[in-house]
Amino acid sequence: MTVKFWEEKHMQKSVKRFIGTALVLVSGIILAGCGKSATKVQQTATIMEQADISSLDSSQITDVGALETVNNSQEGLYRMKNSTTVIPGLATAIVKPTNGQTVYTFKLRKNLKWSNGDALTANDFVYSWRRAVNPTSKAANAYMFLPIKNAKQIENGKLPVSKLGVQAVNKTTLKVTLAQATPYFKYLVAAVPFLPLNQKVVEKYGSSYGTSAAKTVFDGPFTIQNWTTSSANWTLKKNPNYWDKKSVKLSSVKFQVAKSPETALSLYQSGKLDNIVLAGQQAAQMKKDKGYLSYPSGETDYLAYNFRSKAMRNLNIRKAISLAINRESLTQNVLKNGAKAPYGLAPEEISKNPSNGKDFAKDSSVKESVAYNPTLAKKYWAKGMKQLGLTKLNLKLVCYDVDSFKNSAEYIQANTKKYLKGINIQIDVQPKVQAITTMQKKTGYDLGFTNWIASYPDLNEFFQLLNTNNVNNAGNYSNATYDKLYSNANVKDVTSTQKRYDDFKQANQVAMKQQAIAALNQGQIARLNKPSLQGVTYAAAQGISLKDAYRTK
């Protein structure tokens, strides 16, 4: 997994994959056979999981595998219908905030129950959220609660958890007060850290809560059976206490860990797995399979220019390096993993223009910033080298020890050497955490090959990366106009959808005209899904959703 680092004093967190939109919605009667002997199809499925699961405790989960399992066995106020759309979960409706968009009053469905029969009330959310921000809990995703009133002070140990801006007005009414208007709050309450918790059960098991299925209770479409931290497979069973159980068609789902992509593909082809994730060049090889599907992962891979390096502060040098990279060739001939050429800092399927529906990535693009033009690259390079008074330039490129990153770095090394006279890029491959730490310190490199995967579908996720002094600003880029636009989007214009969109659009154009980074590719997730398994959906940072899935044969 990819590691992120944040402005607040919180720890680095494992980046979750932001898993994009791909809906397969088919209606029909689930019967098979012919004539009078027609029988019901067995409503079961077997799904690939790429890695072991470390916990079922919603405050401690960082790995994608656990997110997939938990999102099928638990439910919060909202659910993700797809990558960018929330729908009611335990809440009866999507709430329209009041008081300058800082107060959300959620009404819960009546007679909600946990899998053990306990009543589920608004207090279960209050307990869960207070537990997450309590410094003693060391919750992995505590930073996600920062938009809530007093969360920052509580996490810094300056206020008690009772001061968190969340209140159970009554058993079915939850009132949340934010520190300031937060347009993406609706996505946060659909995320795993914001799930409710059964206080009685959590306190019964203490630190061992969530370490096994037996020490966890559930409120979602399925319950989990036969899982411990050492399990290579586990089972989801339809939850008879789930409020919308009539919509759940699958009676059981088996998750099976298949760490080898080759093993997973073999199991799929032999009928032992119904849904798998393709890795690397498998995406290109299996593209014509009837079960193939691909969707945005909410990821941008990019080169961060270290602005503490004199050469990298030269705009002509930055433009020359970018123009020497053929992104179409990189994605199609080198990566072959379904990734696509980018349009700018943010990938597709993150935001759309409120006035015309255009995707932000295309709507805000500065073509030259992601173009391939060796002739123009040579001109910029000659001009930049003259300004620097150099005939040769040695650059160090730091990248993660991940095959796709290493292969991309080698491609950049070869292409720039081919077109830019006197350049010599030395590749320094480091473990992920070490590479990120190197870039965080802003020393010891000229170019940093890194990426960002959105935790929720909001432009702020990507544009904080270039804000001055943001700890995630790997290249130490700084521009007053950009910072002002970024601030406007998050403060002055935060309550206006159109103005906020326009601020981010202008900020992107400022940064890309300055070649603040070199965007290299936008990630895609490639999967194979058996055509007989219908109704499977995929959504933001939550992986596969099986609530509406069913077998046709």
NURO-215111 format. One line per field, with one value per residue (C-alpha): residue number from 1; residue in one letter; x, y, z. Coordinates in nm, 4 decimals. Layout:
// NURO-215111
k: c(NUM:...)
r: c(A:...)
x: c(X:...)
y: c(Y:...)
z: c(Z:...)
//
This chain:
// NURO-215111
k: c(1:2:3:4:5:6:7:8:9:10:11:12:13:14:15:16:17:18:19:20:21:22:23:24:25:26:27:28:29:30:31:32:33:34:35:36:37:38:39:40:41:42:43:44:45:46:47:48:49:50:51:52:53:54:55:56:57:58:59:60:61:62:63:64:65:66:67:68:69:70:71:72:73:74:75:76:77:78:79:80:81:82:83:84:85:86:87:88:89:90:91:92:93:94:95:96:97:98:99:100:101:102:103:104:105:106:107:108:109:110:111:112:113:114:115:116:117:118:119:120:121:122:123:124:125:126:127:128:129:130:131:132:133:134:135:136:137:138:139:140:141:142:143:144:145:146:147:148:149:150:151:152:153:154:155:156:157:158:159:160:161:162:163:164:165:166:167:168:169:170:171:172:173:174:175:176:177:178:179:180:181:182:183:184:185:186:187:188:189:190:191:192:193:194:195:196:197:198:199:200:201:202:203:204:205:206:207:208:209:210:211:212:213:214:215:216:217:218:219:220:221:222:223:224:225:226:227:228:229:230:231:232:233:234:235:236:237:238:239:240:241:242:243:244:245:246:247:248:249:250:251:252:253:254:255:256:257:258:259:260:261:262:263:264:265:266:267:268:269:270:271:272:273:274:275:276:277:278:279:280:281:282:283:284:285:286:287:288:289:290:291:292:293:294:295:296:297:298:299:300:301:302:303:304:305:306:307:308:309:310:311:312:313:314:315:316:317:318:319:320:321:322:323:324:325:326:327:328:329:330:331:332:333:334:335:336:337:338:339:340:341:342:343:344:345:346:347:348:349:350:351:352:353:354:355:356:357:358:359:360:361:362:363:364:365:366:367:368:369:370:371:372:373:374:375:376:377:378:379:380:381:382:383:384:385:386:387:388:389:390:391:392:393:394:395:396:397:398:399:400:401:402:403:404:405:406:407:408:409:410:411:412:413:414:415:416:417:418:419:420:421:422:423:424:425:426:427:428:429:430:431:432:433:434:435:436:437:438:439:440:441:442:443:444:445:446:447:448:449:450:451:452:453:454:455:456:457:458:459:460:461:462:463:464:465:466:467:468:469:470:471:472:473:474:475:476:477:478:479:480:481:482:483:484:485:486:487:488:489:490:491:492:493:494:495:496:497:498:499:500:501:502:503:504:505:506:507:508:509:510:511:512:513:514:515:516:517:518:519:520:521:522:523:524:525:526:527:528:529:530:531:532:533:534:535:536:537:538:539:540:541:542:543:544:545:546:547:548:549:550:551:552:553)
r: c(M:T:V:K:F:W:E:E:K:H:M:Q:K:S:V:K:R:F:I:G:T:A:L:V:L:V:S:G:I:I:L:A:G:C:G:K:S:A:T:K:V:Q:Q:T:A:T:I:M:E:Q:A:D:I:S:S:L:D:S:S:Q:I:T:D:V:G:A:L:E:T:V:N:N:S:Q:E:G:L:Y:R:M:K:N:S:T:T:V:I:P:G:L:A:T:A:I:V:K:P:T:N:G:Q:T:V:Y:T:F:K:L:R:K:N:L:K:W:S:N:G:D:A:L:T:A:N:D:F:V:Y:S:W:R:R:A:V:N:P:T:S:K:A:A:N:A:Y:M:F:L:P:I:K:N:A:K:Q:I:E:N:G:K:L:P:V:S:K:L:G:V:Q:A:V:N:K:T:T:L:K:V:T:L:A:Q:A:T:P:Y:F:K:Y:L:V:A:A:V:P:F:L:P:L:N:Q:K:V:V:E:K:Y:G:S:S:Y:G:T:S:A:A:K:T:V:F:D:G:P:F:T:I:Q:N:W:T:T:S:S:A:N:W:T:L:K:K:N:P:N:Y:W:D:K:K:S:V:K:L:S:S:V:K:F:Q:V:A:K:S:P:E:T:A:L:S:L:Y:Q:S:G:K:L:D:N:I:V:L:A:G:Q:Q:A:A:Q:M:K:K:D:K:G:Y:L:S:Y:P:S:G:E:T:D:Y:L:A:Y:N:F:R:S:K:A:M:R:N:L:N:I:R:K:A:I:S:L:A:I:N:R:E:S:L:T:Q:N:V:L:K:N:G:A:K:A:P:Y:G:L:A:P:E:E:I:S:K:N:P:S:N:G:K:D:F:A:K:D:S:S:V:K:E:S:V:A:Y:N:P:T:L:A:K:K:Y:W:A:K:G:M:K:Q:L:G:L:T:K:L:N:L:K:L:V:C:Y:D:V:D:S:F:K:N:S:A:E:Y:I:Q:A:N:T:K:K:Y:L:K:G:I:N:I:Q:I:D:V:Q:P:K:V:Q:A:I:T:T:M:Q:K:K:T:G:Y:D:L:G:F:T:N:W:I:A:S:Y:P:D:L:N:E:F:F:Q:L:L:N:T:N:N:V:N:N:A:G:N:Y:S:N:A:T:Y:D:K:L:Y:S:N:A:N:V:K:D:V:T:S:T:Q:K:R:Y:D:D:F:K:Q:A:N:Q:V:A:M:K:Q:Q:A:I:A:A:L:N:Q:G:Q:I:A:R:L:N:K:P:S:L:Q:G:V:T:Y:A:A:A:Q:G:I:S:L:K:D:A:Y:R:T:K)
x: c(0.0000:0.1029:0.1874:0.0625:0.1829:-0.0362:-0.0085:-0.1303:0.1051:-0.0495:0.1418:0.1925:-0.0988:-0.1319:-0.2976:-0.6037:-0.6787:-0.9458:-1.1466:-1.3421:-1.6755:-1.7721:-2.1283:-2.2744:-2.6431:-2.8675:-3.2185:-3.4055:-3.5365:-3.2637:-3.3683:-3.2040:-3.3068:-3.5887:-3.9534:-4.1103:-3.7778:-3.6551:-3.4629:-3.3217:-2.9611:-2.7323:-2.6677:-2.3002:-1.9792:-1.6051:-1.4008:-1.0251:-0.8547:-0.5018:-0.3632:-0.4307:-0.6528:-0.5015:-0.8131:-1.1914:-1.1785:-1.3030:-1.0732:-0.7613:-0.8120:-0.5729:-0.5426:-0.7699:-0.8541:-1.0029:-1.1937:-1.3609:-1.4622:-1.5758:-1.7781:-1.9773:-2.0387:-2.0867:-2.2813:-2.2592:-2.4832:-2.4238:-2.3064:-2.1152:-2.3321:-2.0283:-1.7066:-1.8693:-2.2273:-2.3460:-2.6800:-2.8513:-2.7303:-2.8450:-2.9615:-3.3050:-3.1939:-2.9013:-2.8816:-2.8758:-2.6470:-2.7615:-2.5965:-2.3575:-2.3236:-2.1634:-2.4460:-2.5687:-2.8715:-2.9013:-3.2200:-3.1579:-3.3897:-3.6147:-3.5503:-3.1909:-3.0124:-2.6640:-2.6034:-2.6200:-2.9677:-2.8642:-3.0378:-2.8268:-2.8769:-2.7244:-2.5124:-2.3215:-2.1927:-2.1061:-1.9090:-1.7286:-1.6249:-1.5115:-1.3079:-1.1431:-1.0258:-0.9135:-0.5297:-0.5050:-0.6762:-0.4086:-0.6651:-0.4949:-0.7387:-0.8023:-0.7048:-1.0233:-1.2274:-1.0505:-1.3401:-1.5573:-1.5667:-1.2952:-1.1469:-0.8078:-0.7838:-0.8967:-0.6427:-0.3727:-0.4764:-0.6081:-0.9781:-1.1685:-1.3439:-1.6797:-1.6253:-1.6299:-1.9001:-2.1231:-2.4417:-2.7110:-3.0217:-3.2230:-3.1961:-3.2572:-3.1161:-2.7464:-2.6314:-2.2846:-2.1239:-1.8224:-1.5394:-1.6158:-1.8116:-1.6620:-1.8063:-1.6642:-1.8048:-2.0746:-1.8007:-1.6337:-1.9450:-1.9610:-1.6061:-1.5014:-1.3617:-1.7073:-1.8919:-2.0837:-1.9517:-2.1365:-1.9889:-2.0874:-1.9050:-1.5982:-1.5552:-1.6142:-1.3186:-1.1021:-0.7838:-0.8789:-1.1958:-1.1873:-0.9055:-1.1449:-1.4947:-1.6103:-1.5008:-1.6856:-2.0507:-2.1956:-2.4694:-2.4284:-2.5612:-2.3426:-2.1783:-1.8250:-1.7583:-1.4347:-1.1899:-0.8812:-0.5662:-0.4063:-0.6947:-0.6306:-1.0045:-1.3244:-1.6970:-1.9669:-2.3181:-2.6361:-2.7214:-3.0802:-3.0801:-2.9816:-3.2479:-3.2497:-3.2049:-3.4690:-3.2280:-2.9465:-2.9604:-2.6351:-2.6637:-2.2872:-1.9637:-1.6206:-1.3175:-0.9976:-0.6502:-0.4520:-0.1295:0.0056:-0.1647:-0.0857:-0.2531:-0.5574:-0.5960:-0.5618:-0.8304:-1.0593:-1.0134:-1.0820:-1.4054:-1.2823:-1.2910:-1.5685:-1.3953:-1.0236:-0.7967:-0.5560:-0.1977:0.0608:0.0484:-0.2386:-0.4650:-0.3418:-0.3457:-0.7036:-0.8614:-1.0782:-1.2149:-1.5929:-1.5522:-1.2935:-1.3676:-1.1570:-1.2294:-1.0396:-0.8557:-0.8401:-0.4628:-0.2099:0.1539:0.3867:0.7387:0.7910:1.0572:1.2584:1.2515:1.5442:1.7560:1.8782:1.8272:1.4712:1.3838:1.4454:1.1109:1.2689:1.4443:1.1199:0.9253:1.1946:1.1907:0.8111:0.7933:1.0484:0.8108:0.5645:0.2857:0.0827:0.3825:0.4569:0.1071:0.0467:0.3902:0.5662:0.3067:0.0366:-0.1688:-0.4670:-0.3276:-0.4084:-0.2240:-0.3115:-0.4516:-0.3007:-0.2674:-0.6101:-0.7273:-1.0633:-1.3801:-1.3026:-1.5143:-1.7311:-1.8039:-2.1381:-2.2396:-2.1810:-2.0908:-1.7406:-1.4890:-1.2451:-0.9347:-1.0152:-1.1846:-0.8808:-0.6043:-0.3002:-0.2103:0.1601:0.2103:0.1351:0.2266:0.4990:0.7038:1.0761:1.1436:1.0032:1.1715:1.5115:1.4455:1.3456:1.6422:1.8940:1.7501:1.7515:2.1052:2.2262:2.0573:2.2271:2.5632:2.5884:2.6643:2.5935:2.3390:2.3331:2.0039:1.9029:1.5560:1.4179:1.1395:0.9625:1.0775:0.7656:0.7997:0.5672:0.7578:1.0986:0.9953:0.8528:1.1677:1.3839:1.1619:1.2002:1.5743:1.6010:1.3700:1.5318:1.8788:1.7601:1.6356:1.8076:2.1786:2.3972:2.1346:2.2144:1.9445:2.0568:1.7752:1.7758:1.5265:1.4196:1.1572:0.8285:0.8429:1.2097:1.1439:0.8533:1.0639:1.3375:1.0886:0.9341:1.2747:1.3200:1.6865:1.8976:1.7169:1.6270:1.3278:1.0866:0.8677:0.5629:0.1859:-0.1332:-0.4479:-0.7564:-0.9238:-1.2452:-1.3596:-1.2794:-1.0328:-0.8834:-0.7233:-0.4928:-0.4505:-0.3204:-0.0174:0.1127:0.0122:0.3141:0.4564:0.2095:0.3961:0.2711:0.4292:0.7097:0.8879:0.8493:0.6639:0.5434:0.3343:0.1374:-0.1368:-0.1841:-0.1964:-0.4580:-0.6801:-0.6385:-0.7321:-1.0351:-1.1582:-1.1402:-1.2477:-1.4041:-1.5753:-1.6239:-2.0049:-2.0315:-1.9934:-1.9244:-1.6838:-1.4937:-1.4669:-1.3419:-1.0797:-0.9391:-0.9524:-0.7491:-0.5087:-0.4478:-0.3792:-0.1374:0.0555:0.0568:0.1653:0.4599:0.5146:0.5018:0.5030:0.5120:0.1945:0.2775:-0.0317:-0.3721:-0.4322:-0.6950:-0.8110:-0.8557:-1.0689:-1.2248:-1.5788:-1.7744:-2.0659:-2.2964:-2.2261:-2.4328:-2.5022:-2.1449:-2.0404:-1.7119:-1.6742:-1.4402:-1.1786:-1.4129:-1.3375:-1.6020:-1.9597:-2.1834:-2.5045:-2.6911:-2.5006:-2.6671:-2.6031:-2.7853:-2.6507)
y: c(0.0000:0.3606:0.5759:0.9325:1.2000:1.4854:1.8421:1.7668:1.6049:1.2674:0.9649:0.8629:0.6660:0.3876:0.5171:0.3482:0.2916:0.5185:0.2583:0.4122:0.3674:0.0450:-0.0641:-0.3864:-0.3595:-0.6201:-0.7050:-1.0274:-1.3407:-1.5545:-1.8918:-2.1599:-2.4807:-2.5389:-2.6354:-2.7746:-2.8718:-2.5109:-2.4628:-2.1639:-2.0724:-2.1185:-1.7646:-1.7872:-1.6273:-1.6575:-1.3368:-1.2821:-1.0864:-0.9682:-0.9773:-1.0919:-0.8788:-0.7303:-0.6089:-0.5648:-0.2666:0.0257:0.2720:0.0699:-0.0368:0.0902:-0.1995:-0.2229:-0.5879:-0.5125:-0.2190:-0.4510:-0.7047:-0.4453:-0.2445:-0.5567:-0.6406:-0.2951:0.0162:0.3803:0.6817:0.6764:0.4225:0.4859:0.4027:0.4489:0.6488:0.9907:0.9375:0.8810:0.7221:0.6765:0.3876:0.3828:0.7426:0.7880:1.0555:1.2624:1.5572:1.9190:2.1005:2.4142:2.7048:2.7967:2.4291:2.3432:2.1485:1.8074:1.6485:1.2820:1.0831:0.7098:0.4369:0.2905:-0.0397:-0.0797:-0.3800:-0.5227:-0.8819:-0.9902:-0.8392:-0.5241:-0.2015:0.0323:0.3979:0.7414:0.6822:0.4134:0.6828:0.9190:0.6445:0.5385:0.8882:0.9893:0.6708:0.7475:1.0982:0.9950:1.0185:0.7025:0.4931:0.5791:0.5404:0.5123:0.7503:1.0000:1.2850:1.2239:1.3628:1.7001:1.8794:1.8146:2.0856:2.0487:1.7342:1.8986:2.0126:1.6716:1.4865:1.7205:1.6414:1.9888:1.9018:1.5956:1.3707:1.4822:1.8170:1.6607:1.8194:1.5126:1.4636:1.1975:1.4172:1.1008:0.7356:0.8085:1.1609:1.2424:1.6054:1.6843:2.0291:2.1058:2.3505:2.5022:2.4098:2.0957:2.0052:1.6528:1.5649:1.3553:1.1256:1.1015:0.9692:0.6929:0.5859:0.3030:0.5195:0.6782:0.3488:0.3056:0.0766:-0.1313:0.0064:-0.2974:-0.5360:-0.3148:-0.2757:-0.6477:-0.7436:-0.4358:-0.4353:-0.7689:-0.6250:-0.6824:-0.9391:-1.2154:-1.2457:-1.3906:-1.0717:-0.8367:-0.7500:-0.6324:-0.4044:-0.4426:-0.6724:-0.9636:-1.0984:-1.2384:-1.5998:-1.7905:-1.5022:-1.4429:-1.2488:-1.5690:-1.6661:-1.7214:-1.7307:-1.6325:-1.6277:-1.3617:-1.4754:-1.2807:-1.0770:-1.1512:-0.8350:-0.5975:-0.3320:-0.3889:-0.7664:-0.8078:-0.6444:-0.8878:-1.1849:-1.3686:-1.6100:-1.6452:-1.5115:-1.6653:-1.4361:-1.6166:-1.4667:-1.5054:-1.3088:-1.4306:-1.2681:-1.5790:-1.8030:-1.5770:-1.5833:-1.9611:-1.9972:-1.7628:-1.9522:-2.2834:-2.1473:-2.1348:-1.7560:-1.5308:-1.1945:-1.1094:-0.8070:-0.8160:-0.7123:-0.5600:-0.6772:-0.9179:-0.6222:-0.6046:-0.9828:-1.0293:-0.7191:-0.9193:-1.1554:-1.1266:-1.0562:-0.7784:-0.4369:-0.1349:0.1787:0.4752:0.4159:0.7850:0.7830:1.0149:0.9089:1.2030:1.3414:1.5946:1.8502:1.9383:2.3180:2.3277:2.2132:2.5069:2.3163:2.2215:2.5840:2.6541:2.6454:2.5550:2.2526:2.1334:2.1752:1.9981:1.6909:1.6703:1.7132:1.4339:1.1805:0.9977:0.9209:0.7179:0.4943:0.4753:0.3520:0.1310:-0.0203:-0.0105:-0.0326:-0.2267:-0.2336:-0.0357:0.3028:0.5992:0.9120:1.2004:1.5482:1.7175:1.6890:1.5361:1.2167:1.1685:1.0827:1.3110:1.6147:1.7640:2.1231:2.2092:2.4285:2.1874:1.8449:1.8360:1.6214:1.8388:1.6605:1.7515:2.0825:2.2259:2.0672:2.2601:2.0530:2.1340:2.0198:1.6571:1.6644:1.4677:1.6952:1.6090:1.9037:2.1562:1.9694:2.0208:2.3940:2.4397:2.2276:2.4315:2.7538:2.6240:2.4876:2.8197:3.0028:2.7667:2.7930:2.4152:2.1607:1.8560:1.7992:1.5067:1.4470:1.1976:1.0435:0.8782:0.6218:0.3450:-0.0145:-0.1055:-0.2610:-0.0136:0.2786:0.1358:0.0574:0.4067:0.5640:0.3673:0.4772:0.8425:0.7929:0.6528:0.9053:1.2111:1.0838:1.0298:1.3852:1.6095:1.6562:1.6336:1.4965:1.2012:1.0721:0.8397:0.6270:0.5731:0.2967:0.3030:0.1224:0.3161:0.4641:0.5614:0.7233:0.9223:1.0285:1.1433:1.3544:1.4831:1.6137:1.7767:1.6795:1.4169:1.4151:1.6288:1.4320:1.2286:0.9637:0.9450:0.9136:1.0072:0.7993:0.9859:0.8819:1.0480:1.2054:1.5711:1.7977:1.9106:1.5656:1.6497:2.0259:2.0193:1.8456:2.1734:2.4128:2.5906:2.4130:2.1249:1.8190:1.6273:1.8835:1.6508:1.9040:2.2099:2.4005:2.7415:2.9983:3.2812:3.2819:2.9058:2.9303:3.2075:3.0034:2.6969:2.8994:3.0483:2.6992:2.5899:2.9076:3.2012:2.9978:2.6745:2.7018:2.7719:2.4590:2.6530:2.9075:2.6331:2.4346:2.7441:2.8095:2.4591:2.4879:2.8087:2.6606:2.3619:2.5885:2.8024:2.4954:2.3160:2.6257:2.6412:2.2651:2.2373:1.8600:1.6232:1.4151:1.0721:0.8519:0.8155:0.4791:0.2261:-0.0906:-0.3878:-0.6848:-1.0004:-1.0710:-1.3810:-1.2655:-1.4874:-1.2724:-0.9597:-0.6461:-0.6080:-0.2470:-0.0730:0.2521:0.5043:0.3554:0.0687:-0.1945:-0.4410:-0.4066:-0.7139:-0.5871:-0.5945:-0.8834:-1.2045:-1.5156:-1.5830:-1.9361)
z: c(0.0000:-0.0481:0.2518:0.2955:0.5337:0.6599:0.7807:1.1290:1.3762:1.3180:1.2055:0.8461:0.7297:0.4834:0.1811:0.0869:-0.2653:-0.3972:-0.6019:-0.8841:-1.0542:-1.2277:-1.1958:-1.3236:-1.2530:-1.4055:-1.2957:-1.3432:-1.1829:-1.0311:-1.1593:-1.3652:-1.5354:-1.7762:-1.7823:-1.4671:-1.3142:-1.2740:-0.9483:-0.7659:-0.8312:-0.5328:-0.4126:-0.3239:-0.4499:-0.3958:-0.4044:-0.4203:-0.1456:-0.2225:0.1323:0.4850:0.7071:1.0217:1.2054:1.1951:1.4322:1.2222:1.4024:1.3244:0.9621:0.6962:0.4498:0.1469:0.2098:0.5484:0.4008:0.1490:0.4122:0.6652:0.4134:0.3347:0.7014:0.8521:0.7578:0.8575:0.8082:0.4319:0.1753:-0.1466:-0.4481:-0.6694:-0.6539:-0.6248:-0.5049:-0.1494:-0.0640:0.2739:0.4866:0.8467:0.7992:0.6480:0.3999:0.2730:0.5107:0.4013:0.6479:0.8290:1.0140:0.7331:0.6365:0.9699:1.1381:1.0209:1.1852:1.0905:1.1474:1.1918:1.0697:1.3353:1.5088:1.3926:1.5414:1.5722:1.4675:1.8343:1.8702:2.0598:1.9592:1.7439:1.8399:1.7850:2.0953:1.9051:1.6684:1.9529:2.1291:1.8106:1.7045:2.0522:2.0740:1.7377:1.8379:2.1853:2.1789:2.3892:2.1206:1.8614:1.5837:1.2444:1.0773:1.3561:1.1236:0.9213:1.2127:1.2091:1.0323:1.3415:1.6064:1.8731:1.7146:1.6650:2.0261:2.1523:1.9385:2.0702:2.4284:2.5032:2.5441:2.6724:2.4185:2.5576:2.3824:2.0325:1.8170:1.8057:2.0097:2.0411:2.0640:2.1145:2.0135:1.6450:1.6061:1.5699:1.5587:1.4254:1.4437:1.2256:1.2902:0.9486:0.6383:0.4818:0.1391:0.1486:0.4924:0.3264:0.1953:0.5332:0.7053:0.4418:0.5323:0.7651:1.0509:1.0920:1.1437:1.4704:1.7436:2.0010:2.3255:2.5302:2.2952:2.2497:2.6235:2.6803:2.4595:2.5152:2.3080:2.1515:1.9957:1.6202:1.6361:1.5325:1.3886:1.7210:1.8981:1.6629:1.6011:1.2709:1.1415:0.7650:0.4900:0.6032:0.9162:0.9145:1.0067:1.0733:1.0574:1.2726:1.1959:1.0632:0.8317:0.4611:0.3929:0.5684:0.5014:0.4933:0.5848:0.5168:0.8279:0.9422:1.1582:0.8759:0.8181:0.4386:0.4376:0.1653:-0.0828:-0.0015:-0.2401:-0.1683:0.1225:0.1662:0.0240:0.0649:0.0614:-0.0298:-0.0009:-0.3229:-0.2921:-0.6259:-0.9292:-1.1335:-0.8763:-0.8657:-1.2442:-1.2501:-0.9815:-1.1736:-1.4988:-1.3255:-1.1748:-0.8145:-0.7897:-0.9208:-0.8942:-0.8959:-0.9231:-1.2156:-1.1557:-1.3864:-1.7461:-1.6766:-1.7530:-2.1113:-2.1521:-2.0285:-2.1763:-2.4196:-2.1527:-2.1115:-1.7415:-1.7834:-1.6363:-1.5514:-1.3496:-1.2006:-0.8755:-0.7814:-0.8182:-0.9804:-1.0211:-1.0720:-1.0638:-0.7877:-0.8806:-0.5706:-0.5739:-0.3308:-0.6229:-0.8338:-1.1573:-1.0627:-0.9943:-1.3632:-1.5469:-1.8811:-1.7321:-1.5710:-1.8947:-2.0976:-1.8725:-1.8871:-2.2657:-2.3161:-2.1563:-2.3810:-2.1354:-2.3830:-2.4460:-2.0737:-1.9888:-2.2931:-2.3521:-2.0167:-1.7418:-1.9322:-1.6116:-1.7324:-1.6233:-1.8468:-1.9526:-1.7162:-1.7763:-1.4716:-1.0947:-1.0312:-1.2051:-1.3717:-1.1774:-0.8834:-0.9645:-1.2374:-1.3317:-1.1658:-1.4612:-1.7496:-1.6091:-1.7604:-1.5773:-1.3826:-1.5144:-1.8744:-1.7974:-1.6178:-1.8253:-1.9500:-2.2550:-2.2718:-1.9114:-2.0064:-2.3758:-2.5538:-2.7782:-2.8098:-3.0387:-2.7948:-2.5079:-2.6736:-2.7117:-2.3489:-2.2411:-2.4389:-2.2999:-1.9415:-1.9599:-2.0968:-1.8083:-1.5633:-1.7388:-1.7721:-2.0420:-1.8252:-1.5523:-1.3082:-1.1312:-0.8614:-0.8958:-0.5804:-0.6209:-0.4264:-0.4532:-0.6514:-0.9967:-1.1686:-1.0170:-1.1016:-1.4588:-1.5022:-1.3593:-1.6021:-1.8910:-1.7866:-1.7516:-2.1054:-2.2721:-2.1203:-2.2095:-2.5661:-2.6160:-2.3594:-2.4277:-2.1180:-1.8779:-1.6545:-1.4206:-1.1420:-1.0001:-0.6239:-0.5369:-0.1709:0.0408:0.0315:0.3781:0.3370:-0.0011:0.1377:0.4356:0.1960:0.0028:0.3232:0.4314:0.0862:0.0708:-0.1055:-0.4391:-0.7402:-0.8679:-0.6585:-0.8188:-0.5969:-0.6079:-0.4325:-0.3918:-0.2769:0.0463:-0.0668:-0.3959:-0.3378:-0.5174:-0.1872:-0.1605:-0.4510:-0.4273:-0.0715:-0.2268:-0.3707:-0.0943:0.0567:0.3621:0.3394:0.4659:0.1592:-0.0749:-0.1845:-0.4059:-0.1796:-0.4541:-0.3427:-0.5279:-0.3662:-0.6305:-0.5966:-0.2174:-0.2346:-0.4669:-0.2474:0.0605:-0.1142:-0.2065:0.1559:0.3350:0.1475:-0.1254:0.0690:0.0670:-0.3078:-0.5199:-0.8398:-0.6911:-0.5107:-0.8344:-1.0191:-0.7499:-0.7888:-1.1689:-1.1623:-0.9080:-1.1350:-1.4316:-1.2290:-1.1136:-1.4493:-1.6445:-1.4048:-1.4404:-1.0606:-1.1093:-1.4050:-1.3898:-1.5371:-1.5223:-1.3614:-1.2051:-1.3013:-1.1290:-1.3609:-1.2552:-1.3878:-1.2712:-1.3729:-1.5942:-1.3870:-1.0793:-1.1304:-0.9261:-0.8015:-0.7474:-0.6711:-0.4812:-0.3292:-0.0999:-0.0227:-0.2820:-0.3906:-0.2645:-0.2632:-0.1030:-0.4369:-0.5953:-0.7112:-0.9202:-1.2429:-1.2902)
//
